[in-house]
């Protein structure tokens, strides 16, 4: 398993945006996060990208626990940067290749 997000919780000023969210990603898989405005899609990706660092839960990359301190830290450790067009782009070719995304992205 390349990515495991377990029991992810995030609140903004007392409003629970994510409650015990689990998300898994294996090499070669493509996932779409869909939902209404305010459902937490962008928040989940921003946690993975190291933009939101104050959350509860656990993230594992390649079965190793990680806690990102910043977007730069996430980039170094293999986290991604999301965009609202639905395609997640990773900071370096090394990580796109590691996640198995290079070939899929070129065919989208």
Residue pairs with C-beta under 8 A, 6 or more apart in sequence:
1 24
1 25
1 26
1 60
1 62
1 63
2 25
2 26
2 27
2 61
2 62
2 98
2 99
2 100
3 23
3 24
3 25
3 48
3 59
3 60
3 61
3 99
4 22
4 23
4 24
4 58
4 59
4 60
4 63
5 21
5 22
5 23
5 24
5 44
5 47
5 48
5 57
5 58
5 59
5 60
6 22
6 57
6 58
6 59
6 60
7 20
7 21
7 22
7 56
7 57
7 58
8 18
8 20
8 21
8 22
8 23
8 44
8 47
8 55
8 56
8 57
8 59
9 16
9 18
9 19
9 20
9 21
9 55
9 56
9 57
10 16
10 17
10 18
10 40
10 43
10 47
10 52
10 54
10 55
10 56
11 17
17 38
17 40
17 43
18 40
18 43
18 44
18 47
18 55
20 57
21 40
21 44
21 57
23 31
23 44
25 31
25 99
27 99
27 100
28 100
28 104
30 104
32 86
33 41
33 44
33 45
33 86
34 41
35 41
42 82
42 84
43 52
45 80
45 82
45 88
46 52
46 82
47 55
47 59
47 68
48 59
48 68
48 74
48 79
48 80
48 82
49 68
49 71
49 74
49 79
49 80
49 81
49 82
50 68
50 69
50 70
50 71
50 72
50 73
50 74
50 75
50 79
51 71
51 74
53 67
53 68
53 69
53 70
58 65
59 65
59 66
59 67
59 68
60 66
61 77
61 78
61 79
62 78
66 77
66 78
66 79
68 74
68 77
68 79
71 79
71 81
73 79
74 80
74 81
75 81
75 91
75 92
75 95
78 90
78 95
78 98
78 99
80 88
80 89
80 90
80 91
80 95
80 99
81 88
81 89
81 90
81 91
82 88
83 89
87 105
87 108
88 101
89 96
89 105
90 96
90 99
90 101
93 102
96 102
96 105
